């Protein structure tokens, strides 16, 4: 079997490393991929958003299956175009990808089907948005760009001035382009956050192990928002009781709602949840694996990822075993100095062989921003590596991950030293 994974970051590397363990021994390709991914797959330099070029490449290489791992190509209809070419793929079609690509679509879906979420209103005029915010007079208030904004189109405003600045930034200055033509203004929820990825085949939903992300750049959840500085799994706030409530009030109703709307969801549906004093509520949906959540969830998957993915495409998920090992996983991100603002590229990375740490069977090094230059591995992005370890307990996984991360060096490397601290506190450890 020949398989293509579309994308070129840590999430795609985690997917490829999991597919590599398949008893079906697929030949793996990645486009565009990156330097570190090239140790595990044949990389082809095609932008993930170039749907026509990607489909042409898939036809030319006669791939048996394509995993579209990134949000933009899903929203642009890459799965639809592959289907027209007779190539099965993992991921939702464009109609179902709207659950992430349009905040207005997803919020209206939740309102219509009674799925618990924050109170909200949608606006396509900055004046109307501000009039509503002033009228409510409740802060903090959350303002979200309607469309995809690399996970950064969400502003939490503490007062009227910040709200005015936020509306201007999104709707008038067009910081996120056309994604900001409409905004969602919603109430600010409080409580522990939980990420739950799930496999879906249009009618059945199978949640994966829960996880906890760490978005801020600096220790103590200080500094700017990033794409994620580390993750742990499972999330201790996601108890069996909470999981049962989520299945009954959120997961199953969402999949049923998408089916009722004529756009059944197939692929990986990501539930971003807040465990509020009133019970779990949806903060956001994503139409693909989270990054870096995939880097802790997939190493705990015991079932064959390829078989499970194909079941989501074929509608046979209900009959397919999806099993996760007990224990825990922790991922520590090694970032370039200055990330998420300005940072230098091209710094040589030392300590790895063939992209991985030698003599570390419980450690996976996932490459997010690396390149090969004159045979040397160098940095090529803000988030450079995700160092993931598994263990019987969370303290064990964290100790192994941090020990491994300290063995890898490049100039200006930066990591948070408190990944998992909140989770440990919740566990009373």
C-alpha positions in Angstrom: 0.0 0.0 0.0 1.1 3.5 -0.8 0.0 6.3 1.6 0.3 10.0 1.3 0.1 12.3 4.4 -0.7 15.9 3.5 1.0 18.5 5.7 4.5 19.2 7.1 4.5 19.6 10.9 4.7 17.7 14.1 1.2 16.4 13.8 1.9 14.9 10.4 5.1 13.4 11.7 3.1 11.8 14.6 0.6 10.4 12.2 3.4 9.0 10.0 5.3 7.4 12.9 2.0 5.7 14.0 1.3 4.5 10.4 4.9 3.2 10.2 4.0 0.7 13.0 1.1 -0.8 10.9 1.3 -4.6 10.3 0.2 -3.7 6.7 3.7 -2.1 6.2 2.6 0.8 4.0 5.0 2.8 1.8 4.9 6.3 3.3 5.0 9.6 1.5 4.5 13.2 2.8 3.8 16.5 1.1 5.4 18.9 1.7 6.9 17.2 4.8 10.1 18.6 6.4 13.7 17.6 7.0 13.0 15.3 10.0 10.0 13.7 8.4 12.2 12.7 5.4 13.8 10.0 7.7 10.4 8.3 7.8 8.7 9.1 4.5 9.5 10.2 1.0 8.8 14.0 0.9 7.5 15.9 -2.0 7.6 19.7 -1.9 4.0 20.6 -2.7 2.2 23.2 -0.6 -0.5 21.6 1.5 -3.0 24.2 0.2 -2.3 23.5 -3.5 -5.3 21.2 -4.0 -4.9 20.8 -7.8 -1.1 20.0 -7.6 -1.7 17.6 -4.6 -4.5 15.6 -6.4 -2.4 15.5 -9.6 0.6 14.1 -7.6 -1.8 11.5 -5.9 -3.0 10.4 -9.3 0.5 10.2 -10.8 1.8 8.1 -7.9 -1.4 6.0 -7.7 -1.7 6.3 -3.9 -4.0 3.8 -2.3 -5.0 6.2 0.5 -4.4 9.9 1.4 -4.5 11.4 4.9 -5.3 15.1 4.7 -4.1 16.2 8.1 -4.2 20.0 7.9 -7.3 22.3 8.3 -6.7 24.5 5.2 -6.7 21.8 2.5 -9.7 20.2 4.2 -11.7 23.5 4.1 -10.6 23.9 0.5 -12.1 20.5 -0.5 -9.1 18.3 -1.0 -11.0 15.2 0.1 -13.8 16.0 -2.4 -11.3 16.4 -5.2 -9.5 13.1 -4.3 -12.9 11.3 -4.2 -13.6 12.6 -7.8 -10.2 11.1 -8.8 -11.2 7.8 -7.1 -8.7 8.1 -4.3 -10.0 7.3 -0.8 -8.9 9.8 1.9 -9.0 10.3 5.7 -10.7 13.6 6.6 -14.0 15.4 6.2 -15.2 16.8 2.9 -15.5 20.6 2.5 -19.1 20.7 3.7 -18.2 18.9 7.0 -15.0 20.8 7.4 -17.1 23.9 8.0 -17.4 22.8 11.6 -13.9 24.3 12.0 -13.7 26.6 9.0 -16.7 28.7 10.0 -17.2 29.6 13.7 -20.7 31.0 12.7 -21.6 27.6 11.2 -20.5 25.6 14.3 -22.1 28.0 16.8 -25.4 28.0 14.9 -25.2 24.1 14.7 -24.8 23.9 18.5 -27.7 26.4 19.1 -30.0 24.5 16.7 -29.3 21.1 18.2 -29.0 22.1 21.9 -25.3 21.3 22.3 -23.9 23.1 25.3 -21.6 26.0 24.4 -21.0 29.6 25.4 -23.8 32.2 24.8 -23.0 34.1 21.6 -24.1 36.4 18.8 -22.6 36.8 15.3 -21.9 40.0 13.4 -20.7 41.2 10.0 -20.6 44.8 11.1 -18.0 46.2 13.6 -20.4 48.8 14.8 -23.1 46.2 15.6 -20.5 44.0 17.3 -19.4 46.9 19.6 -23.0 48.0 20.3 -23.8 44.4 21.5 -20.6 44.2 23.6 -21.3 47.7 25.2 -24.9 46.8 25.8 -24.0 43.6 27.7 -21.2 45.3 29.6 -19.8 41.9 30.8 -16.0 41.3 30.7 -13.9 39.4 29.9 -15.6 38.9 26.5 -14.4 36.5 23.7 -14.2 37.7 20.1 -13.5 35.1 17.4 -12.8 35.5 13.7 -15.3 33.4 11.7 -12.8 31.6 9.5 -9.5 29.8 9.8 -6.7 31.9 11.4 -4.0 29.4 12.2 -5.5 28.9 15.6 -4.9 32.5 16.5 -8.2 34.3 15.6 -9.5 34.3 19.2 -9.2 37.3 21.4 -10.1 37.5 25.1 -10.8 41.1 25.9 -10.8 42.3 29.5 -12.5 45.7 29.0 -14.3 47.9 26.5 -11.1 49.4 25.1 -9.6 45.9 24.4 -12.9 44.9 22.8 -12.8 47.9 20.5 -9.2 47.2 19.6 -10.0 43.6 19.0 -13.0 44.2 16.7 -10.9 46.8 14.8 -8.0 44.3 14.5 -10.2 41.5 13.1 -12.9 43.3 11.1 -11.2 46.5 9.9 -7.5 45.9 9.9 -8.2 42.4 8.6 -5.3 40.9 10.6 -6.6 37.4 9.7 -7.7 38.4 6.2 -11.2 37.4 5.0 -11.5 35.1 8.1 -12.5 38.4 9.9 -15.4 39.4 7.6 -17.7 38.1 10.3 -17.1 37.6 14.0 -18.6 35.6 16.9 -18.9 37.4 20.2 -19.4 35.0 23.1 -19.4 34.8 26.9 -16.2 34.0 28.7 -16.4 30.5 30.2 -14.3 29.4 33.2 -13.0 25.9 34.2 -10.4 23.4 33.2 -9.9 22.9 29.5 -9.9 19.5 27.9 -9.1 18.4 24.3 -10.8 15.2 23.1 -9.9 13.9 19.6 -12.3 11.4 18.2 -12.6 9.1 15.2 -15.9 9.5 13.2 -17.3 7.7 10.2 -20.4 9.8 9.7 -22.6 8.0 12.2 -20.3 6.5 14.9 -18.0 8.5 17.2 -15.1 6.9 19.1 -13.3 9.3 21.5 -9.6 8.9 21.9 -7.6 9.5 25.1 -8.1 13.1 26.4 -5.3 15.6 26.6 -4.2 19.0 28.0 -2.5 21.6 25.9 -0.2 24.5 27.1 -0.7 27.4 24.8 1.3 30.2 26.4 4.9 30.7 25.5 6.3 31.0 29.0 6.2 29.2 32.3 3.2 29.8 34.6 1.0 30.3 31.5 2.5 33.7 30.9 3.6 35.3 27.6 2.0 35.2 24.2 -0.3 32.6 22.8 1.4 29.9 20.6 0.4 26.9 18.6 1.1 24.9 21.7 4.2 24.5 23.9 3.5 21.0 25.2 0.8 18.5 26.0 0.0 15.6 28.4 -2.4 12.7 28.1 -4.7 11.7 29.6 -6.2 14.9 31.1 -7.0 14.3 34.8 -10.0 16.6 34.7 -11.7 14.3 32.2 -13.0 11.7 34.6 -15.2 8.7 33.5 -18.2 10.7 34.8 -17.3 13.8 32.7 -16.7 11.5 29.7 -20.1 9.9 30.0 -21.8 13.4 30.1 -19.8 14.5 27.1 -20.8 11.5 25.1 -24.5 12.0 25.9 -24.7 15.8 25.5 -21.9 16.7 23.1 -20.2 13.9 21.1 -23.1 11.8 19.9 -25.4 14.9 19.4 -22.7 16.6 17.3 -22.2 13.7 14.9 -26.0 13.2 14.7 -26.4 17.0 14.0 -23.9 16.9 11.1 -25.7 13.9 9.6 -29.1 15.7 10.0 -27.6 18.7 8.2 -26.6 16.6 5.2 -22.8 16.8 5.8 -21.8 13.7 7.8 -18.4 14.1 9.5 -15.8 11.5 8.6 -12.2 11.7 9.9 -10.9 13.1 13.2 -13.3 15.5 15.0 -11.6 17.5 17.8 -13.7 18.7 20.7 -12.2 21.6 22.6 -14.1 21.6 25.9 -14.4 23.6 29.1 -15.5 21.8 32.2 -17.6 24.7 33.6 -19.5 24.8 36.9 -22.6 24.0 34.8 -21.0 21.0 33.2 -18.9 20.4 30.0 -19.4 22.9 27.1 -17.8 23.2 23.7 -15.3 26.0 23.2 -14.4 24.9 19.6 -14.5 22.1 17.1 -11.5 21.3 14.8 -11.9 19.1 11.8 -8.6 17.3 12.2 -6.0 16.0 14.7 -4.8 18.8 17.1 -1.2 19.8 17.1 0.5 19.0 19.5 -2.4 16.9 20.9 -1.7 14.2 18.3 1.8 13.9 19.6 0.6 12.5 22.9 -2.6 10.7 21.9 -1.2 8.6 19.0 1.7 7.1 20.9 -0.9 5.6 23.3 -2.9 4.0 20.5 -2.5 0.2 20.5 -4.8 -0.5 17.6 -3.5 -0.1 14.0 -4.1 3.5 13.0 -4.4 2.7 9.3 -7.2 0.2 9.9 -9.0 2.7 12.1 -8.6 5.5 9.5 -9.9 3.3 6.7 -12.9 2.4 8.9 -13.8 6.1 9.2 -13.7 6.3 5.4 -15.7 3.1 4.8 -18.3 3.7 7.5 -17.3 0.6 9.5 -16.0 2.2 12.7 -18.7 0.5 14.9 -17.1 -2.9 14.0 -13.5 -1.8 14.4 -11.5 -2.1 17.6 -10.0 1.2 18.8 -7.8 0.5 21.8 -5.5 2.7 23.9 -2.8 1.6 26.3 -3.0 2.6 30.0 -0.4 4.9 31.3 0.4 8.4 30.1 2.3 10.5 27.5 3.9 13.9 27.7 5.2 16.1 24.9 7.6 19.0 25.4 8.1 21.5 22.5 11.5 22.8 21.7 11.0 26.2 20.1 13.3 28.7 18.4 14.4 31.6 20.6 11.9 34.5 20.1 9.0 32.3 19.1 6.1 33.2 18.6 7.3 36.6 17.3 10.6 36.9 15.5 13.1 34.0 15.4 16.1 33.0 13.4 16.2 29.8 11.2 19.0 27.6 10.1 20.5 26.7 13.5 22.1 23.3 13.5 20.4 20.6 15.7 22.7 18.2 17.5 22.0 15.1 19.6 19.8 13.2 17.1 20.6 10.3 14.8 18.3 9.8 11.8 16.0 12.4 13.5 15.6 10.4 16.7 17.3 10.0 20.0 19.5 6.9 20.1 18.9 4.5 23.1 15.5 6.0 24.0 12.8 3.4 23.2 10.1 5.3 25.1 10.8 8.6 23.3 9.5 9.9 20.0 11.0 13.1 18.5 8.4 14.7 16.2 9.7 17.2 13.7 7.7 20.4 13.3 10.1 22.9 11.9 13.3 21.2 10.7 15.1 21.1 7.4 18.1 19.2 5.9 20.9 21.6 4.7 24.1 20.2 3.4 23.3 16.9 5.1 22.8 18.6 8.5 19.5 18.9 10.4 18.7 22.6 11.0 15.8 24.6 12.4 13.3 26.0 9.9 10.3 27.1 12.1 9.1 28.5 15.4 8.1 25.2 17.0 11.1 23.0 16.0 10.6 19.6 17.8 8.1 17.8 19.9 9.8 15.5 22.3 7.3 12.9 23.5 7.7 10.1 26.1 5.3 7.5 27.3 5.3 5.9 30.8 3.2 4.0 33.3 2.4 7.3 35.1 2.4 11.0 34.2 5.4 11.8 36.4 7.4 9.1 34.7 6.4 10.3 31.2 7.3 13.9 32.1 10.7 13.0 33.6 11.6 10.9 30.5 10.4 13.7 28.1 12.4 16.4 29.9 15.4 14.2 30.2 15.3 13.5 26.4 14.6 17.2 25.5 17.8 18.2 27.4 19.9 15.9 25.2 18.9 17.9 22.1 20.6 21.2 21.4 20.4 24.1 19.0 21.3 27.8 19.4 18.5 29.8 21.2 16.4 26.6 22.0 13.5 27.5 24.3 11.1 25.2 26.2 8.7 25.6 29.1 9.8 23.9 32.3 6.3 23.4 33.7 4.5 21.2 31.2 2.1 18.9 33.1 2.3 20.9 36.3 -1.5 21.6 36.4 -2.2 18.0 35.6 0.0 16.8 38.4 -1.7 19.2 40.8 -5.1 17.9 39.7 -3.8 14.4 40.4 -2.6 15.5 43.8 1.1 14.7 42.9 
